[in-house]
């Protein structure tokens, strides 16, 4: 689990440009001030957002999105490697264009979220939250009792999202990501990527 720094991953409203992991940093602002910041592009009306399972014919687009953020389609988390092609993939489409992806796999009574990403130009519109809610609903229908996610120690935006949605931290696996990649990679805001943080929520 190590995100790509080749492609922009976030939008900076202060400079009106898309930025990489290493360019990103934290800035504490009030929620009121945050609402006044410009979005990456024109806001998409909720009526023009569609969440659905990816079609087989969209496998290449799903892989392209995963490579955009991760440089690979096999994701290491929870002590194993998940092949994206063997996961259930759900898309968020904004006015017909692929904007977000969530991939998950069932292990026993648990849903494992393998990938959750939204292209930078569509961030800030709640698509990540919508995708998570959709997957949790799917899990309930299929009898899953818990949903689990893992993220790297640097991914503060993801930790914020998951905890706001009711996930609780259950484990920290020190140094596992550095060992997996045989090197120390710099992540969000220049934070070294070393540890895997695991969270879960009851369904």
VOGUSE-964757 format. One record per atom (N, C-alpha, C): residue number from 1; atom name; x, y, z. Coordinates in Angstrom, 2 decimals, always signed. Layout:
    k   a        x        y        z
  NUM  CA        X        Y        Z
...
END
This chain:
    k   a        x        y        z
    1   N    +0.85    -1.18    +0.00
    1  CA    +0.00    +0.00    +0.00
    1   C    +0.89    +1.24    +0.00
    2   N    +1.08    +1.79    -1.16
    2  CA    +1.89    +3.01    -1.27
    2   C    +1.41    +3.79    -2.48
    3   N    +0.91    +4.97    -2.25
    3  CA    +0.30    +5.73    -3.34
    3   C    +1.34    +6.32    -4.28
    4   N    +0.93    +6.51    -5.52
    4  CA    +1.81    +7.05    -6.55
    4   C    +2.00    +8.54    -6.36
    5   N    +3.23    +9.00    -6.60
    5  CA    +3.47   +10.44    -6.59
    5   C    +3.71   +10.97    -8.00
    6   N    +3.46   +10.12    -8.99
    6  CA    +3.64   +10.55   -10.38
    6   C    +2.50   +11.45   -10.83
    7   N    +1.31   +11.22   -10.27
    7  CA    +0.12   +11.94   -10.71
    7   C    -0.43   +12.83    -9.60
    8   N    -1.06   +13.94    -9.96
    8  CA    -1.71   +14.77    -8.94
    8   C    -2.78   +13.97    -8.19
    9   N    -2.82   +14.12    -6.87
    9  CA    -3.78   +13.38    -6.07
    9   C    -4.78   +14.27    -5.35
   10   N    -4.47   +15.56    -5.29
   10  CA    -5.34   +16.50    -4.59
   10   C    -5.45   +17.80    -5.37
   11   N    -6.42   +18.61    -4.95
   11  CA    -6.59   +19.95    -5.53
   11   C    -6.30   +20.99    -4.45
   12   N    -5.49   +21.99    -4.77
   12  CA    -5.20   +23.09    -3.86
   12   C    -6.04   +24.29    -4.26
   13   N    -7.07   +24.64    -3.48
   13  CA    -7.93   +25.77    -3.84
   13   C    -7.24   +27.12    -3.67
   14   N    -6.19   +27.17    -2.86
   14  CA    -5.50   +28.45    -2.64
   14   C    -4.67   +28.86    -3.86
   15   N    -4.09   +27.85    -4.53
   15  CA    -3.30   +28.13    -5.74
   15   C    -4.02   +27.73    -7.02
   16   N    -5.22   +27.16    -6.87
   16  CA    -6.01   +26.71    -8.02
   16   C    -5.20   +25.79    -8.92
   17   N    -4.64   +24.72    -8.31
   17  CA    -3.91   +23.75    -9.12
   17   C    -3.97   +22.38    -8.45
   18   N    -3.77   +21.34    -9.25
   18  CA    -3.72   +19.98    -8.75
   18   C    -2.30   +19.69    -8.29
   19   N    -2.18   +18.96    -7.17
   19  CA    -0.88   +18.76    -6.55
   19   C    -0.63   +17.29    -6.23
   20   N    +0.65   +16.95    -6.11
   20  CA    +1.06   +15.58    -5.79
   20   C    +1.09   +15.39    -4.27
   21   N    +1.38   +14.17    -3.85
   21  CA    +1.46   +13.87    -2.42
   21   C    +2.49   +14.74    -1.72
   22   N    +3.68   +14.85    -2.33
   22  CA    +4.76   +15.60    -1.70
   22   C    +4.50   +17.10    -1.67
   23   N    +3.66   +17.58    -2.56
   23  CA    +3.31   +19.01    -2.56
   23   C    +2.23   +19.33    -1.54
   24   N    +1.48   +18.32    -1.12
   24  CA    +0.35   +18.52    -0.21
   24   C    +0.84   +18.83    +1.20
   25   N    +0.04   +19.57    +1.94
   25  CA    +0.35   +19.86    +3.33
   25   C    -0.96   +20.15    +4.07
   26   N    -0.86   +20.24    +5.39
   26  CA    -2.03   +20.49    +6.21
   26   C    -2.20   +21.98    +6.47
   27   N    -3.44   +22.42    +6.53
   27  CA    -3.77   +23.80    +6.89
   27   C    -5.07   +23.76    +7.68
   28   N    -5.03   +24.24    +8.91
   28  CA    -6.22   +24.24    +9.75
   28   C    -7.07   +25.47    +9.43
   29   N    -8.32   +25.23    +9.04
   29  CA    -9.25   +26.31    +8.74
   29   C   -10.59   +26.00    +9.41
   30   N   -11.41   +27.01    +9.56
   30  CA   -12.75   +26.79   +10.09
   30   C   -13.60   +26.13    +9.01
   31   N   -14.64   +25.44    +9.44
   31  CA   -15.53   +24.81    +8.46
   31   C   -16.23   +25.87    +7.61
   32   N   -16.50   +27.01    +8.21
   32  CA   -17.13   +28.10    +7.46
   32   C   -16.22   +28.58    +6.34
   33   N   -14.93   +28.76    +6.66
   33  CA   -13.97   +29.20    +5.65
   33   C   -13.78   +28.14    +4.58
   34   N   -13.80   +26.88    +4.98
   34  CA   -13.63   +25.80    +4.02
   34   C   -14.74   +25.80    +2.98
   35   N   -15.95   +26.10    +3.42
   35  CA   -17.09   +26.11    +2.49
   35   C   -16.95   +27.20    +1.43
   36   N   -16.17   +28.23    +1.74
   36  CA   -16.00   +29.34    +0.80
   36   C   -14.89   +29.10    -0.21
   37   N   -14.10   +28.03    -0.01
   37  CA   -13.01   +27.75    -0.93
   37   C   -13.57   +27.20    -2.24
   38   N   -12.97   +27.55    -3.36
   38  CA   -13.48   +27.08    -4.66
   38   C   -13.23   +25.59    -4.85
   39   N   -14.16   +24.87    -5.48
   39  CA   -13.97   +23.44    -5.79
   39   C   -13.04   +23.28    -6.98
   40   N   -12.57   +22.05    -7.24
   40  CA   -11.68   +21.82    -8.38
   40   C   -12.31   +22.18    -9.72
   41   N   -13.60   +21.98    -9.84
   41  CA   -14.30   +22.28   -11.09
   41   C   -15.74   +22.63   -10.77
   42   N   -16.57   +22.60   -11.79
   42  CA   -17.99   +22.88   -11.57
   42   C   -18.60   +21.77   -10.72
   43   N   -19.30   +22.12    -9.63
   43  CA   -19.96   +21.09    -8.82
   43   C   -20.94   +20.27    -9.66
   44   N   -20.96   +18.97    -9.38
   44  CA   -21.86   +18.08   -10.11
   44   C   -23.13   +17.90    -9.29
   45   N   -24.26   +18.12    -9.92
   45  CA   -25.54   +17.94    -9.23
   45   C   -25.69   +16.48    -8.80
   46   N   -26.22   +16.29    -7.58
   46  CA   -26.37   +14.92    -7.07
   46   C   -27.20   +14.06    -8.01
   47   N   -28.13   +14.68    -8.73
   47  CA   -28.96   +13.93    -9.67
   47   C   -28.15   +13.41   -10.86
   48   N   -26.95   +13.96   -11.06
   48  CA   -26.09   +13.53   -12.17
   48   C   -24.97   +12.61   -11.71
   49   N   -25.06   +12.15   -10.46
   49  CA   -24.08   +11.20    -9.92
   49   C   -24.72    +9.83    -9.84
   50   N   -24.06    +8.84   -10.40
   50  CA   -24.56    +7.46   -10.40
   50   C   -23.53    +6.56    -9.74
   51   N   -23.98    +5.72    -8.82
   51  CA   -23.13    +4.71    -8.20
   51   C   -23.59    +3.35    -8.69
   52   N   -22.66    +2.57    -9.21
   52  CA   -23.03    +1.23    -9.70
   52   C   -21.79    +0.35    -9.77
   53   N   -22.07    -0.94    -9.87
   53  CA   -20.98    -1.90   -10.03
   53   C   -20.36    -1.75   -11.41
   54   N   -19.05    -1.87   -11.48
   54  CA   -18.35    -1.74   -12.76
   54   C   -18.70    -2.90   -13.68
   55   N   -18.91    -2.60   -14.96
   55  CA   -19.17    -3.63   -15.95
   55   C   -17.85    -4.32   -16.31
   56   N   -17.96    -5.56   -16.81
   56  CA   -16.76    -6.27   -17.25
   56   C   -16.01    -5.49   -18.32
   57   N   -16.75    -4.81   -19.18
   57  CA   -16.13    -4.05   -20.27
   57   C   -15.36    -2.84   -19.75
   58   N   -15.55    -2.49   -18.47
   58  CA   -14.86    -1.34   -17.88
   58   C   -13.62    -1.74   -17.09
   59   N   -13.22    -3.00   -17.21
   59  CA   -12.08    -3.49   -16.43
   59   C   -10.82    -2.65   -16.67
   60   N   -10.61    -2.25   -17.92
   60  CA    -9.41    -1.46   -18.22
   60   C    -9.46    -0.09   -17.55
   61   N   -10.65    +0.54   -17.55
   61  CA   -10.79    +1.84   -16.90
   61   C   -10.58    +1.73   -15.39
   62   N   -11.07    +0.63   -14.80
   62  CA   -10.87    +0.39   -13.37
   62   C    -9.38    +0.23   -13.07
   63   N    -8.69    -0.55   -13.90
   63  CA    -7.26    -0.74   -13.70
   63   C    -6.50    +0.56   -13.89
   64   N    -6.90    +1.35   -14.88
   64  CA    -6.23    +2.64   -15.12
   64   C    -6.35    +3.56   -13.91
   65   N    -7.53    +3.56   -13.30
   65  CA    -7.72    +4.42   -12.13
   65   C    -6.85    +3.95   -10.97
   66   N    -6.79    +2.65   -10.79
   66  CA    -5.96    +2.11    -9.71
   66   C    -4.48    +2.44    -9.94
   67   N    -4.05    +2.31   -11.18
   67  CA    -2.65    +2.63   -11.49
   67   C    -2.38    +4.12   -11.31
   68   N    -3.37    +4.95   -11.61
   68  CA    -3.21    +6.40   -11.45
   68   C    -2.82    +6.74   -10.01
   69   N    -3.50    +6.08    -9.07
   69  CA    -3.25    +6.39    -7.66
   69   C    -2.18    +5.51    -7.02
   70   N    -2.04    +4.27    -7.51
   70  CA    -1.19    +3.30    -6.80
   70   C    -0.04    +2.74    -7.63
   71   N    -0.02    +3.01    -8.92
   71  CA    +1.02    +2.46    -9.81
   71   C    +0.93    +0.94    -9.95
   72   N    -0.16    +0.33    -9.52
   72  CA    -0.30    -1.13    -9.60
   72   C    -1.77    -1.49    -9.42
   73   N    -2.09    -2.74    -9.75
   73  CA    -3.46    -3.22    -9.57
   73   C    -3.53    -4.35    -8.54
   74   N    -2.43    -4.62    -7.89
   74  CA    -2.39    -5.58    -6.79
   74   C    -2.02    -4.81    -5.54
   75   N    -2.92    -4.79    -4.57
   75  CA    -2.77    -3.93    -3.40
   75   C    -2.50    -4.79    -2.16
   76   N    -1.44    -4.44    -1.45
   76  CA    -1.06    -5.15    -0.23
   76   C    -1.68    -4.48    +0.99
   77   N    -2.48    -5.23    +1.72
   77  CA    -3.03    -4.76    +2.99
   77   C    -3.54    -5.97    +3.77
   78   N    -3.66    -5.82    +5.08
   78  CA    -4.11    -6.92    +5.93
   78   C    -3.28    -8.19    +5.71
   79   N    -1.99    -8.01    +5.54
   79  CA    -1.03    -9.12    +5.44
   79   C    -1.21    -9.98    +4.19
   80   N    -1.88    -9.46    +3.18
   80  CA    -2.01   -10.21    +1.93
   80   C    -2.15    -9.26    +0.75
   81   N    -2.02    -9.82    -0.44
   81  CA    -2.12    -9.02    -1.65
   81   C    -3.44    -9.30    -2.33
   82   N    -4.19    -8.24    -2.62
   82  CA    -5.49    -8.35    -3.29
   82   C    -5.34    -7.92    -4.74
   83   N    -5.80    -8.79    -5.65
   83  CA    -5.83    -8.46    -7.07
   83   C    -7.13    -7.72    -7.36
   84   N    -7.02    -6.53    -7.91
   84  CA    -8.20    -5.72    -8.18
   84   C    -9.21    -6.45    -9.05
   85   N    -8.73    -7.28    -9.96
   85  CA    -9.62    -8.01   -10.87
   85   C   -10.43    -9.08   -10.15
   86   N   -10.04    -9.41    -8.93
   86  CA   -10.76   -10.41    -8.15
   86   C   -11.64    -9.77    -7.07
   87   N   -11.70    -8.45    -7.09
   87  CA   -12.51    -7.71    -6.12
   87   C   -13.83    -7.28    -6.74
   88   N   -14.76    -6.87    -5.89
   88  CA   -15.99    -6.23    -6.35
   88   C   -15.68    -4.74    -6.51
   89   N   -15.88    -4.22    -7.70
   89  CA   -15.54    -2.83    -7.99
   89   C   -16.80    -2.01    -8.24
   90   N   -16.95    -0.94    -7.46
   90  CA   -18.06    +0.00    -7.64
   90   C   -17.52    +1.34    -8.11
   91   N   -18.24    +1.96    -9.03
   91  CA   -17.83    +3.23    -9.60
   91   C   -18.78    +4.34    -9.18
   92   N   -18.23    +5.54    -9.08
   92  CA   -19.03    +6.76    -9.01
   92   C   -18.86    +7.46   -10.34
   93   N   -19.97    +7.68   -11.03
   93  CA   -19.94    +8.38   -12.32
   93   C   -20.56    +9.76   -12.15
   94   N   -19.84   +10.77   -12.58
   94  CA   -20.33   +12.14   -12.54
   94   C   -20.62   +12.59   -13.95
   95   N   -21.89   +12.77   -14.24
   95  CA   -22.34   +13.12   -15.60
   95   C   -21.76   +12.15   -16.63
   96   N   -21.76   +10.87   -16.27
   96  CA   -21.33    +9.81   -17.18
   96   C   -19.85    +9.53   -17.18
   97   N   -19.06   +10.34   -16.48
   97  CA   -17.60   +10.18   -16.46
   97   C   -17.18    +9.50   -15.16
   98   N   -16.26    +8.52   -15.26
   98  CA   -15.79    +7.83   -14.07
   98   C   -15.05    +8.83   -13.17
   99   N   -15.54    +8.97   -11.94
   99  CA   -14.98    +9.94   -11.01
   99   C   -14.36    +9.29    -9.78
  100   N   -14.89    +8.13    -9.38
  100  CA   -14.41    +7.48    -8.17
  100   C   -14.53    +5.98    -8.25
  101   N   -13.77    +5.29    -7.40
  101  CA   -13.74    +3.83    -7.39
  101   C   -13.59    +3.33    -5.96
  102   N   -14.37    +2.31    -5.62
  102  CA   -14.15    +1.58    -4.39
  102   C   -14.14    +0.09    -4.73
  103   N   -13.14    -0.60    -4.23
  103  CA   -12.98    -2.04    -4.49
  103   C   -12.98    -2.76    -3.15
  104   N   -13.70    -3.88    -3.09
  104  CA   -13.75    -4.60    -1.83
  104   C   -13.85    -6.10    -2.08
  105   N   -13.53    -6.84    -1.04
  105  CA   -13.62    -8.30    -1.11
  105   C   -14.14    -8.82    +0.22
  106   N   -14.96    -9.86    +0.14
  106  CA   -15.50   -10.45    +1.36
  106   C   -14.57   -11.54    +1.86
  107   N   -14.26   -11.48    +3.15
  107  CA   -13.49   -12.53    +3.82
  107   C   -14.27   -12.94    +5.06
  108   N   -14.93   -14.09    +4.99
  108  CA   -15.77   -14.53    +6.10
  108   C   -16.94   -13.58    +6.27
  109   N   -17.09   -13.04    +7.48
  109  CA   -18.19   -12.11    +7.76
  109   C   -17.77   -10.66    +7.60
  110   N   -16.57   -10.45    +7.04
  110  CA   -16.05    -9.09    +6.93
  110   C   -15.94    -8.64    +5.48
  111   N   -16.23    -7.36    +5.28
  111  CA   -15.93    -6.69    +4.01
  111   C   -14.58    -6.01    +4.16
  112   N   -13.69    -6.26    +3.22
  112  CA   -12.38    -5.61    +3.23
  112   C   -12.35    -4.58    +2.11
  113   N   -12.23    -3.31    +2.47
  113  CA   -12.07    -2.26    +1.46
  113   C   -10.61    -2.25    +1.01
  114   N   -10.39    -2.50    -0.26
  114  CA    -9.04    -2.60    -0.80
  114   C    -8.59    -1.26    -1.38
  115   N    -9.49    -0.59    -2.09
  115  CA    -9.17    +0.68    -2.74
  115   C   -10.36    +1.62    -2.59
  116   N   -10.09    +2.87    -2.29
  116  CA   -11.10    +3.94    -2.34
  116   C   -10.40    +5.20    -2.83
  117   N   -10.75    +5.62    -4.03
  117  CA   -10.12    +6.81    -4.61
  117   C   -11.12    +7.63    -5.41
  118   N   -10.91    +8.92    -5.43
  118  CA   -11.70    +9.85    -6.24
  118   C   -10.71   +10.73    -6.99
  119   N   -10.90   +10.85    -8.30
  119  CA   -10.01   +11.71    -9.08
  119   C   -10.02   +13.13    -8.51
  120   N    -8.86   +13.81    -8.53
  120  CA    -8.76   +15.14    -7.91
  120   C    -9.81   +16.14    -8.37
  121   N   -10.15   +16.11    -9.66
  121  CA   -11.10   +17.09   -10.17
  121   C   -12.52   +16.89    -9.65
  122   N   -12.78   +15.74    -8.99
  122  CA   -14.11   +15.47    -8.45
  122   C   -14.12   +15.42    -6.93
  123   N   -12.99   +15.70    -6.30
  123  CA   -12.92   +15.65    -4.85
  123   C   -13.68   +16.81    -4.22
  124   N   -14.02   +16.64    -2.94
  124  CA   -14.72   +17.68    -2.21
  124   C   -16.22   +17.72    -2.43
  125   N   -16.75   +16.70    -3.10
  125  CA   -18.20   +16.67    -3.37
  125   C   -18.89   +15.48    -2.69
  126   N   -18.16   +14.81    -1.80
  126  CA   -18.76   +13.73    -1.04
  126   C   -18.81   +12.39    -1.74
  127   N   -18.07   +12.23    -2.84
  127  CA   -18.13   +10.96    -3.59
  127   C   -17.53    +9.81    -2.80
  128   N   -16.44   +10.05    -2.07
  128  CA   -15.85    +9.00    -1.26
  128   C   -16.81    +8.50    -0.21
  129   N   -17.48    +9.42    +0.44
  129  CA   -18.48    +9.07    +1.46
  129   C   -19.64    +8.29    +0.82
  130   N   -20.08    +8.72    -0.35
  130  CA   -21.18    +8.04    -1.03
  130   C   -20.80    +6.62    -1.41
  131   N   -19.58    +6.43    -1.90
  131  CA   -19.12    +5.09    -2.26
  131   C   -19.04    +4.18    -1.04
  132   N   -18.53    +4.70    +0.06
  132  CA   -18.46    +3.90    +1.29
  132   C   -19.84    +3.50    +1.77
  133   N   -20.78    +4.43    +1.75
  133  CA   -22.15    +4.12    +2.18
  133   C   -22.77    +3.04    +1.29
  134   N   -22.53    +3.13    -0.02
  134  CA   -23.07    +2.14    -0.95
  134   C   -22.51    +0.75    -0.65
  135   N   -21.21    +0.68    -0.41
  135  CA   -20.57    -0.61    -0.13
  135   C   -21.06    -1.18    +1.20
  136   N   -21.24    -0.33    +2.20
  136  CA   -21.74    -0.81    +3.48
  136   C   -23.15    -1.38    +3.33
  137   N   -23.96    -0.75    +2.52
  137  CA   -25.31    -1.25    +2.27
  137   C   -25.26    -2.60    +1.57
  138   N   -24.35    -2.74    +0.60
  138  CA   -24.17    -4.02    -0.08
  138   C   -23.74    -5.10    +0.92
  139   N   -22.84    -4.73    +1.83
  139  CA   -22.38    -5.69    +2.83
  139   C   -23.49    -6.16    +3.74
  140   N   -24.33    -5.24    +4.17
  140  CA   -25.46    -5.61    +5.03
  140   C   -26.39    -6.60    +4.32
  141   N   -26.66    -6.32    +3.05
  141  CA   -27.55    -7.20    +2.28
  141   C   -26.96    -8.60    +2.14
  142   N   -25.63    -8.68    +2.12
  142  CA   -24.97    -9.97    +1.93
  142   C   -24.62   -10.65    +3.25
  143   N   -25.04   -10.05    +4.35
  143  CA   -24.83   -10.68    +5.65
  143   C   -23.50   -10.42    +6.30
  144   N   -22.73    -9.47    +5.80
  144  CA   -21.47    -9.12    +6.45
  144   C   -21.77    -8.42    +7.78
  145   N   -20.90    -8.62    +8.75
  145  CA   -21.12    -8.04   +10.07
  145   C   -20.19    -6.87   +10.37
  146   N   -19.12    -6.76    +9.58
  146  CA   -18.15    -5.71    +9.85
  146   C   -17.49    -5.30    +8.53
  147   N   -17.12    -4.03    +8.43
  147  CA   -16.37    -3.55    +7.27
  147   C   -15.02    -3.06    +7.78
  148   N   -13.96    -3.45    +7.10
  148  CA   -12.60    -3.11    +7.53
  148   C   -11.87    -2.36    +6.43
  149   N   -11.06    -1.40    +6.84
  149  CA   -10.22    -0.66    +5.91
  149   C    -8.82    -0.57    +6.50
  150   N    -7.85    -0.41    +5.62
  150  CA    -6.47    -0.18    +6.05
  150   C    -5.93    +1.01    +5.27
  151   N    -5.11    +1.80    +5.92
  151  CA    -4.48    +2.92    +5.24
  151   C    -3.07    +3.10    +5.80
  152   N    -2.30    +3.89    +5.12
  152  CA    -0.92    +4.12    +5.56
  152   C    -0.87    +5.25    +6.59
  153   N    +0.19    +5.27    +7.37
  153  CA    +0.30    +6.24    +8.46
  153   C    +0.30    +7.69    +8.00
  154   N    +0.63    +7.93    +6.73
  154  CA    +0.69    +9.30    +6.22
  154   C    -0.66    +9.83    +5.73
  155   N    -1.60    +8.92    +5.47
  155  CA    -2.83    +9.32    +4.76
  155   C    -3.84    +9.95    +5.72
  156   N    -3.54   +11.15    +6.16
  156  CA    -4.39   +11.85    +7.11
  156   C    -5.78   +12.18    +6.56
  157   N    -5.91   +12.55    +5.28
  157  CA    -7.26   +12.76    +4.75
  157   C    -8.15   +11.52    +4.83
  158   N    -7.57   +10.34    +4.55
  158  CA    -8.34    +9.10    +4.63
  158   C    -8.74    +8.81    +6.07
  159   N    -7.82    +9.01    +7.01
  159  CA    -8.13    +8.77    +8.42
  159   C    -9.26    +9.68    +8.89
  160   N    -9.26   +10.89    +8.41
  160  CA   -10.34   +11.83    +8.76
  160   C   -11.68   +11.32    +8.23
  161   N   -11.71   +10.92    +6.96
  161  CA   -12.95   +10.44    +6.35
  161   C   -13.49    +9.21    +7.08
  162   N   -12.63    +8.21    +7.30
  162  CA   -13.09    +6.97    +7.90
  162   C   -13.63    +7.20    +9.32
  163   N   -12.93    +8.00   +10.11
  163  CA   -13.38    +8.21   +11.48
  163   C   -14.67    +9.03   +11.54
  164   N   -14.83    +9.96   +10.61
  164  CA   -16.08   +10.70   +10.55
  164   C   -17.25    +9.79   +10.20
  165   N   -16.94    +8.70    +9.51
  165  CA   -18.00    +7.77    +9.11
  165   C   -18.17    +6.61   +10.08
  166   N   -17.59    +6.75   +11.27
  166  CA   -17.85    +5.78   +12.32
  166   C   -16.85    +4.65   +12.45
  167   N   -15.78    +4.68   +11.67
  167  CA   -14.75    +3.65   +11.79
  167   C   -13.89    +3.93   +13.02
  168   N   -13.43    +2.85   +13.66
  168  CA   -12.54    +2.97   +14.82
  168   C   -11.22    +2.28   +14.54
  169   N   -10.16    +2.86   +15.05
  169  CA    -8.83    +2.28   +14.89
  169   C    -8.74    +1.00   +15.72
  170   N    -8.33    -0.09   +15.07
  170  CA    -8.23    -1.38   +15.76
  170   C    -6.81    -1.90   +15.87
  171   N    -5.92    -1.45   +14.98
  171  CA    -4.54    -1.95   +15.03
  171   C    -3.61    -1.04   +14.25
  172   N    -2.37    -1.01   +14.69
  172  CA    -1.29    -0.37   +13.96
  172   C    -0.21    -1.42   +13.76
  173   N    +0.19    -1.64   +12.51
  173  CA    +1.23    -2.62   +12.21
  173   C    +2.49    -1.84   +11.85
  174   N    +3.41    -1.68   +12.79
  174  CA    +4.58    -0.84   +12.54
  174   C    +5.49    -1.37   +11.44
  175   N    +5.94    -0.48   +10.59
  175  CA    +7.00    -0.72    +9.60
  175   C    +6.65    -1.72    +8.51
  176   N    +5.41    -2.22    +8.48
  176  CA    +5.07    -3.28    +7.52
  176   C    +5.12    -2.78    +6.08
  177   N    +4.75    -1.52    +5.85
  177  CA    +4.74    -1.00    +4.48
  177   C    +6.15    -0.71    +3.98
  178   N    +7.00    -0.22    +4.86
  178  CA    +8.39    +0.00    +4.45
  178   C    +9.05    -1.33    +4.10
  179   N    +8.80    -2.35    +4.90
  179  CA    +9.37    -3.67    +4.63
  179   C    +8.81    -4.26    +3.34
  180   N    +7.51    -4.06    +3.12
  180  CA    +6.89    -4.62    +1.91
  180   C    +7.50    -4.03    +0.65
  181   N    +7.81    -2.74    +0.68
  181  CA    +8.35    -2.07    -0.51
  181   C    +9.88    -2.03    -0.52
  182   N   +10.50    -2.59    +0.51
  182  CA   +11.97    -2.64    +0.59
  182   C   +12.61    -1.26    +0.56
  183   N   +11.84    -0.24    +0.88
  183  CA   +12.39    +1.11    +0.93
  183   C   +11.42    +2.02    +1.65
  184   N   +11.92    +3.16    +2.08
  184  CA   +11.04    +4.15    +2.72
  184   C   +10.57    +5.15    +1.67
  185   N    +9.27    +5.26    +1.52
  185  CA    +8.66    +6.14    +0.53
  185   C    +8.07    +7.36    +1.24
  186   N    +8.19    +8.51    +0.62
  186  CA    +7.61    +9.72    +1.18
  186   C    +6.17    +9.87    +0.70
  187   N    +5.26   +10.12    +1.65
  187  CA    +3.85   +10.20    +1.32
  187   C    +3.28   +11.59    +1.52
  188   N    +2.04   +11.65    +1.99
  188  CA    +1.32   +12.91    +2.16
  188   C    +2.09   +13.86    +3.06
  189   N    +2.24   +15.11    +2.60
  189  CA    +2.88   +16.18    +3.36
  189   C    +4.30   +15.84    +3.78
  190   N    +4.95   +14.96    +3.01
  190  CA    +6.34   +14.60    +3.30
  190   C    +6.50   +13.59    +4.42
  191   N    +5.40   +12.99    +4.87
  191  CA    +5.47   +12.00    +5.95
  191   C    +5.98   +10.67    +5.40
  192   N    +6.99   +10.06    +6.03
  192  CA    +7.47    +8.76    +5.56
  192   C    +6.39    +7.69    +5.70
  193   N    +6.22    +6.88    +4.66
  193  CA    +5.23    +5.80    +4.67
  193   C    +5.88    +4.57    +5.30
  194   N    +5.39    +4.18    +6.47
  194  CA    +5.99    +3.05    +7.18
  194   C    +4.96    +2.04    +7.68
  195   N    +3.90    +2.55    +8.30
  195  CA    +3.00    +1.69    +9.08
  195   C    +1.63    +1.55    +8.43
  196   N    +0.98    +0.42    +8.72
  196  CA    -0.40    +0.22    +8.27
  196   C    -1.34    +0.43    +9.45
  197   N    -2.34    +1.27    +9.24
  197  CA    -3.35    +1.53   +10.26
  197   C    -4.65    +0.84    +9.84
  198   N    -5.21    +0.06   +10.74
  198  CA    -6.42    -0.70   +10.43
  198   C    -7.60    -0.17   +11.23
  199   N    -8.72    -0.01   +10.52
  199  CA    -9.93    +0.50   +11.15
  199   C   -11.10    -0.39   +10.76
  200   N   -12.14    -0.37   +11.57
  200  CA   -13.34    -1.14   +11.22
  200   C   -14.58    -0.48   +11.79
  201   N   -15.71    -0.91   +11.23
  201  CA   -17.02    -0.43   +11.70
  201   C   -18.00    -1.59   +11.61
  202   N   -18.82    -1.73   +12.63
  202  CA   -19.85    -2.76   +12.61
  202   C   -20.95    -2.37   +11.63
  203   N   -21.51    -3.37   +10.96
  203  CA   -22.59    -3.12   +10.00
  203   C   -23.95    -3.46   +10.61
END
